[in-house]
Amino acid sequence: MNGPDEAERLLDFWFGVAAGNPDRIAERMKFWFQPTAADDEAVGERFEPTLHKAVAGRLTDWLSSGTGRLALILALDQAPRVIFRRQPEAFAHDGQALALTLAGIAGGVDRSLGLAERAFFYMPLQHSEDPLVQEQSVARYETLANDFPEHGAIAGGFLKFAREHAEIIERFGRYPHRNKALGRESTDEELRFLEDGPTYGQ
């Protein structure tokens, strides 16, 4: 279950009807960004074994393809946020996921993927608390929007959120939503932001 077929099965599970089909992305948004408890459980069941293998360096053969690299990125970036929601472990593998994304971009791997697939390929950039990485994030989502003009609403939506994430980092230098989980003391300004600001940034 560790080979390319397993990577493809994970991608099929994550992207569902949106796999390679931008016209169906809107149907998958709730699963990705407003999941139910059952959705969370399903993600954990499908991705947790892969997460542990990826962390242990046992899936490096997946890096030979763009889809395999994307499956690893999902396992290290998205799955922990579901499996360890509101816990420090949710962010424990962000560095590994970011390294996979940056290396993939450098090799042009991302350009072989579809709209939804590329949007998640770039998510580790968006999740970084490094302002320079945030600049790269916005640039990548701008390119994504330019590459899919016929799907401007969807691609533009991903770009909008990338810019809003970058604005949070520009303002605070970190994501205030993570402070409690990571044992960081919030400033008064951050506390006010958390009261009525956006619920993402985790």
Buried (B, 14 or more C-beta within 10 A) or exposed (E): EEEBEBBBBBBEBBBBEBBEBBEBBEEBEEBBEEBEEEBBEBBBEBBBBBBEBBBEEEBEEBBEBBBBBBBBBBBBBBBBBBBBBEEEEBBBBBEBBBEBBBEBBEEEBBEEBBBBBBBBBBBBBBBBBBEEBBBBBBEBBBBBBEEBEEBEEBBBBBBEBBBBBBEBBEEBEBBBBBBEBEEEEBEEEBEEBBEEBEEEBB
